[in-house]
Amino acid sequence: MPESVCPKGVTPKEIQQIDQKSIEDMMPVSEEYVMWQWALGEAQNPKWERRNLQLSRVLQQKIKSISPQDFDQQFSEEERKRILDAFFNDKDRQAVQNILAMKCQWFTGMVQVDGIRDFYMVQWPLSQQMAPSGKLLEYTKAFQAGQFPQEAKRDAENIERMRKEFNASQMIGAPIVLSQTDKPPYCAVDGITRLSVIIMDTEEGKMHTSKFPIILGVSDRIFDWEAIPRQMRRENAS
């Protein structure tokens, strides 16, 4: 990749030749578990506040007030259904439908914090513009260099807010990545903001843990989805 398209402070070699680290301590989980964790993470994200408006005020308040440790136990089946419907039933959640169609095997595990720099990220217009390599690291560096366009102001504000508020021990839900096997390369499909903040906090010495929880979906069909970066396809084939 030409030097001219790299964000300030990052080189082509740094983006393309990072030592890949596998996810550790993997344990199988159900698809229902993954969707619940995903919905809870989204429910905490101000970017999707309009989805919270589909919920009753009582349920909105409950989401905000329950501690992370109690989330899995404190919602009734009916409340879970309402939250899942609010976040996954509207037409702009096509990504979720694409992922479910892959029939992934799902796992929870731990990834080394510096291994997050290895991740690719799902491609949408902003990530394609800011990260031609398909790498999360390049996207993060573009944000740090102030290169997000005006039309992505909301995304930039969300990262800034997360940088001020993020606490790994208080995180609800875990970022989600996909792979063709349980080995790298991995592609982040949810938790992009959190992962970007982890990269920045690690660089600044603010992360006080060496590992981080992650959800992994494994499917030999992931490359059927055009949003998976083509660079990851080439790396996976090499």
C-alpha positions as CSV (number, residue, x, y, z in Angstrom):
1,M,0.0,0.0,0.0
2,P,1.4,3.4,-0.9
3,E,2.7,5.5,2.0
4,S,0.5,8.4,0.8
5,V,-2.7,6.7,1.8
6,C,-1.6,5.7,5.3
7,P,-2.9,7.8,8.2
8,K,-0.4,10.0,10.0
9,G,1.7,8.0,12.5
10,V,1.3,4.6,10.9
11,T,3.3,2.8,8.2
12,P,2.2,0.3,5.6
13,K,4.5,-2.3,7.3
14,E,2.9,-1.6,10.7
15,I,-0.6,-2.2,9.3
16,Q,0.1,-5.2,7.1
17,Q,2.7,-7.1,9.1
18,I,1.5,-7.3,12.7
19,D,2.1,-10.6,14.5
20,Q,-1.2,-12.5,14.6
21,K,-2.4,-13.8,18.0
22,S,-5.0,-16.5,18.5
23,I,-8.0,-16.2,20.8
24,E,-7.4,-18.1,24.0
25,D,-9.5,-20.0,26.6
26,M,-12.3,-20.6,24.1
27,M,-15.6,-22.0,25.3
28,P,-18.7,-22.7,23.1
29,V,-21.8,-20.6,23.5
30,S,-25.2,-20.5,21.8
31,E,-26.3,-18.2,19.1
32,E,-29.0,-16.9,21.5
33,Y,-26.3,-16.0,24.0
34,V,-24.4,-14.0,21.3
35,M,-27.4,-12.1,20.1
36,W,-28.3,-11.2,23.7
37,Q,-24.7,-9.9,24.4
38,W,-24.8,-8.0,21.2
39,A,-28.1,-6.3,21.9
40,L,-27.0,-5.3,25.4
41,G,-23.9,-3.7,24.0
42,E,-25.9,-1.8,21.5
43,A,-28.4,-0.7,24.2
44,Q,-25.6,1.1,25.9
45,N,-24.4,2.9,22.8
46,P,-25.7,6.5,22.4
47,K,-25.4,6.1,18.6
48,W,-28.5,3.8,18.7
49,E,-30.6,5.8,21.2
50,R,-33.5,5.8,18.8
51,R,-33.8,2.0,19.2
52,N,-34.1,2.5,23.0
53,L,-37.1,4.7,22.3
54,Q,-39.0,1.5,21.2
55,L,-38.7,0.3,24.7
56,S,-40.8,1.3,27.7
57,R,-39.4,4.0,30.0
58,V,-39.3,1.4,32.8
59,L,-37.2,-1.0,30.6
60,Q,-34.9,1.8,29.4
61,Q,-34.2,2.8,33.0
62,K,-33.6,-0.8,34.0
63,I,-31.0,-1.2,31.2
64,K,-29.2,1.9,32.5
65,S,-29.3,1.0,36.2
66,I,-28.4,-2.7,36.4
67,S,-24.7,-3.5,37.0
68,P,-22.9,-5.4,34.3
69,Q,-22.5,-8.4,36.6
70,D,-26.3,-8.7,36.9
71,F,-27.3,-8.3,33.2
72,D,-27.7,-12.0,32.4
73,Q,-29.9,-12.7,35.4
74,Q,-32.1,-9.6,35.9
75,F,-34.3,-9.6,32.7
76,S,-37.4,-11.7,32.2
77,E,-37.9,-13.7,29.0
78,E,-40.4,-11.0,27.8
79,E,-38.0,-8.2,28.5
80,R,-35.2,-10.0,26.6
81,K,-37.6,-10.4,23.6
82,R,-38.5,-6.7,23.7
83,I,-34.8,-5.7,23.7
84,L,-33.8,-8.1,21.0
85,D,-36.7,-6.9,18.8
86,A,-35.8,-3.3,19.3
87,F,-32.2,-3.8,18.1
88,F,-32.4,-6.6,15.5
89,N,-35.8,-6.3,13.8
90,D,-35.4,-3.1,11.8
91,K,-34.2,-3.0,8.2
92,D,-30.7,-1.5,8.9
93,R,-29.7,-4.6,10.9
94,Q,-28.9,-6.4,7.7
95,A,-25.5,-7.2,9.0
96,V,-27.0,-9.4,11.7
97,Q,-29.0,-11.3,9.2
98,N,-25.9,-11.8,7.0
99,I,-24.0,-13.2,10.0
100,L,-26.8,-15.5,11.2
101,A,-27.0,-16.9,7.6
102,M,-23.4,-18.1,8.0
103,K,-24.5,-20.7,10.7
104,C,-21.4,-19.9,12.8
105,Q,-20.1,-21.9,15.7
106,W,-19.9,-19.4,18.5
107,F,-17.3,-19.2,21.3
108,T,-16.3,-16.8,24.0
109,G,-12.6,-16.3,24.8
110,M,-9.8,-13.9,25.6
111,V,-7.6,-12.0,23.2
112,Q,-4.3,-10.4,24.2
113,V,-4.8,-6.6,24.2
114,D,-2.0,-6.0,21.8
115,G,-3.5,-8.7,19.5
116,I,-6.5,-6.4,18.8
117,R,-4.2,-4.4,16.5
118,D,-4.2,-7.4,14.2
119,F,-7.9,-7.3,13.5
120,Y,-9.6,-6.6,10.2
121,M,-12.9,-4.8,10.4
122,V,-16.2,-5.2,8.5
123,Q,-16.4,-2.8,5.6
124,W,-18.9,0.0,5.3
125,P,-18.5,3.3,3.5
126,L,-16.5,5.0,6.4
127,S,-14.2,2.1,7.1
128,Q,-13.5,1.6,3.4
129,Q,-12.6,5.3,3.2
130,M,-10.5,5.5,6.4
131,A,-8.9,2.1,6.3
132,P,-8.0,1.0,2.7
133,S,-6.0,-1.9,4.2
134,G,-9.2,-3.3,5.9
135,K,-7.4,-3.1,9.3
136,L,-8.9,-1.8,12.5
137,L,-5.5,-0.2,13.3
138,E,-5.6,2.0,10.2
139,Y,-9.1,3.1,11.0
140,T,-8.1,4.0,14.6
141,K,-5.0,5.9,13.3
142,A,-7.2,7.8,10.9
143,F,-9.4,8.9,13.8
144,Q,-6.3,10.0,15.9
145,A,-5.0,12.0,12.9
146,G,-8.4,13.9,12.7
147,Q,-9.1,12.5,9.2
148,F,-12.7,11.5,9.7
149,P,-14.9,13.5,7.3
150,Q,-17.6,15.9,8.5
151,E,-20.4,13.4,7.6
152,A,-18.8,11.0,10.0
153,K,-19.0,13.5,12.9
154,R,-21.4,11.2,14.8
155,D,-18.9,8.3,14.6
156,A,-16.0,10.5,15.8
157,E,-18.1,11.9,18.7
158,N,-19.0,8.4,19.7
159,I,-15.3,7.4,19.9
160,E,-14.5,10.6,21.9
161,R,-17.2,9.8,24.4
162,M,-16.1,6.2,24.7
163,R,-12.5,7.4,25.4
164,K,-13.7,9.4,28.4
165,E,-16.1,6.7,29.7
166,F,-14.6,3.3,28.8
167,N,-13.9,0.9,31.7
168,A,-13.1,-2.6,30.7
169,S,-14.4,-4.0,34.0
170,Q,-17.8,-2.3,33.5
171,M,-18.3,-3.4,29.8
172,I,-21.6,-5.0,29.0
173,G,-21.3,-7.5,26.1
174,A,-18.1,-8.3,24.3
175,P,-16.9,-7.3,20.8
176,I,-17.7,-9.8,18.1
177,V,-15.2,-11.1,15.5
178,L,-15.5,-13.7,12.7
179,S,-13.0,-16.1,11.3
180,Q,-13.0,-19.0,8.8
181,T,-11.3,-21.2,11.5
182,D,-10.7,-20.5,15.2
183,K,-7.3,-19.0,14.1
184,P,-6.4,-15.6,12.7
185,P,-7.1,-13.6,10.7
186,Y,-10.1,-12.2,12.6
187,C,-12.6,-9.6,11.4
188,A,-14.4,-7.4,13.9
189,V,-18.1,-7.0,13.1
190,D,-19.3,-5.4,16.4
191,G,-17.6,-3.3,19.1
192,I,-15.5,-1.3,16.6
193,T,-15.6,1.8,18.9
194,R,-14.6,-0.2,22.0
195,L,-11.8,-1.9,20.1
196,S,-10.5,1.4,18.7
197,V,-10.5,2.8,22.2
198,I,-8.6,-0.2,23.6
199,I,-5.9,0.3,20.9
200,M,-5.5,3.9,21.9
201,D,-5.6,3.3,25.6
202,T,-3.0,0.6,25.3
203,E,-0.7,2.9,23.3
204,E,-1.1,5.5,26.1
205,G,-0.6,3.0,28.9
206,K,-4.1,3.3,30.2
207,M,-5.1,-0.3,29.9
208,H,-4.4,-2.3,33.0
209,T,-5.1,-5.7,31.7
210,S,-3.2,-7.9,29.3
211,K,-6.3,-9.8,28.0
212,F,-9.7,-8.8,26.9
213,P,-13.0,-10.8,26.4
214,I,-14.2,-11.5,22.9
215,I,-16.9,-13.4,21.1
216,L,-15.8,-15.4,18.1
217,G,-18.0,-16.8,15.3
218,V,-16.4,-19.5,13.1
219,S,-17.8,-20.4,9.7
220,D,-16.4,-21.6,6.4
221,R,-18.9,-19.3,4.7
222,I,-17.7,-15.9,6.0
223,F,-16.3,-14.9,2.6
224,D,-19.8,-15.2,1.1
225,W,-20.4,-11.9,2.8
226,E,-19.0,-9.1,0.6
227,A,-18.4,-6.9,3.7
228,I,-15.5,-9.0,4.8
229,P,-12.3,-7.2,3.6
230,R,-10.8,-8.7,0.4
231,Q,-7.4,-8.3,2.0
232,M,-8.5,-10.8,4.7
233,R,-9.5,-13.2,2.1
234,R,-6.0,-13.1,0.5
235,E,-4.3,-13.5,3.9
236,N,-6.6,-16.4,4.8
237,A,-5.7,-18.2,1.5
238,S,-1.9,-17.7,1.9
